[in-house]
Protein backbone atom coordinates (compact mmCIF):
# COMPACT_ATOMS: atom_id res chain seq x y z
CA UNK A 1 0.00 0.00 0.00
CA UNK A 2 2.82 2.35 0.93
CA UNK A 3 4.68 1.82 -2.36
CA UNK A 4 1.46 2.16 -4.37
CA UNK A 5 0.66 5.54 -2.79
CA UNK A 6 4.20 6.82 -3.39
CA UNK A 7 4.14 5.72 -7.04
CA UNK A 8 0.75 7.37 -7.51
CA UNK A 9 2.09 10.57 -5.94
CA UNK A 10 5.07 10.45 -8.31
CA UNK A 11 2.74 10.05 -11.31
CA UNK A 12 0.63 13.03 -10.20
CA UNK A 13 3.70 15.20 -9.65
CA UNK A 14 5.32 14.40 -13.01
CA UNK A 15 1.98 14.87 -14.78
CA UNK A 16 1.41 18.22 -13.09
CA UNK A 17 4.89 19.43 -14.06
CA UNK A 18 4.37 18.34 -17.67
CA UNK A 19 0.95 20.00 -18.00
CA UNK A 20 2.15 23.27 -16.47
CA UNK A 21 5.13 23.35 -18.84
CA UNK A 22 2.84 22.75 -21.83
CA UNK A 23 0.77 25.84 -21.02
CA UNK A 24 1.48 29.12 -22.70
CA UNK A 25 2.22 32.22 -20.62
CA UNK A 26 -0.80 34.50 -20.19
CA UNK A 27 1.10 37.78 -19.99
CA UNK A 28 4.65 39.02 -19.81
CA UNK A 29 6.36 41.99 -18.27
CA UNK A 30 5.16 44.57 -15.80
CA UNK A 31 2.13 45.66 -17.82
CA UNK A 32 0.94 42.06 -17.97
CA UNK A 33 1.38 41.68 -14.23
CA UNK A 34 -0.81 44.72 -13.59
CA UNK A 35 -3.58 44.14 -16.11
CA UNK A 36 -3.37 40.35 -16.47
CA UNK A 37 -5.00 39.61 -13.13
CA UNK A 38 -7.89 41.96 -13.78
CA UNK A 39 -8.58 40.43 -17.18
CA UNK A 40 -8.53 36.96 -15.73
CA UNK A 41 -10.71 37.97 -12.80
CA UNK A 42 -13.43 39.60 -14.86
CA UNK A 43 -13.33 37.04 -17.64
CA UNK A 44 -12.19 39.18 -20.57
CA UNK A 45 -9.91 36.44 -21.81
CA UNK A 46 -11.75 33.19 -22.25
CA UNK A 47 -9.85 29.97 -22.76
CA UNK A 48 -10.86 27.88 -25.75
CA UNK A 49 -9.75 24.58 -27.17
CA UNK A 50 -6.48 23.20 -25.96
CA UNK A 51 -5.97 25.98 -23.39
CA UNK A 52 -9.24 25.05 -21.68
CA UNK A 53 -8.33 21.35 -21.67
CA UNK A 54 -4.89 22.06 -20.20
CA UNK A 55 -6.41 24.35 -17.58
CA UNK A 56 -8.89 21.70 -16.46
CA UNK A 57 -6.27 18.94 -16.46
CA UNK A 58 -4.00 21.18 -14.36
CA UNK A 59 -6.73 21.73 -11.79
CA UNK A 60 -7.48 18.00 -11.63
CA UNK A 61 -3.83 17.01 -11.30
CA UNK A 62 -3.20 19.69 -8.67
CA UNK A 63 -6.15 18.49 -6.60
CA UNK A 64 -4.98 14.89 -6.95
CA UNK A 65 -1.43 15.87 -5.99
CA UNK A 66 -2.58 17.63 -2.81
CA UNK A 67 -4.86 14.76 -1.81
CA UNK A 68 -2.14 12.19 -2.47
CA UNK A 69 0.42 14.26 -0.54
CA UNK A 70 -1.86 14.37 2.48
CA UNK A 71 -2.62 10.64 2.23
CA UNK A 72 1.06 9.73 2.00
CA UNK A 73 1.90 11.98 4.95
CA UNK A 74 -0.87 10.53 7.11
CA UNK A 75 -0.79 6.84 6.17
CA UNK A 76 2.90 6.19 5.58
CA UNK A 77 4.99 6.10 8.72
Secondary structure, DSSP 8 states (H G I E B T S, - for coil): -HHHHHHHHHHHHHHHHHHHHHS--S--HHHHHHHHHHHHHHT-S---THHHHHHHHHHHHHHHHHHHHHHHHHH--
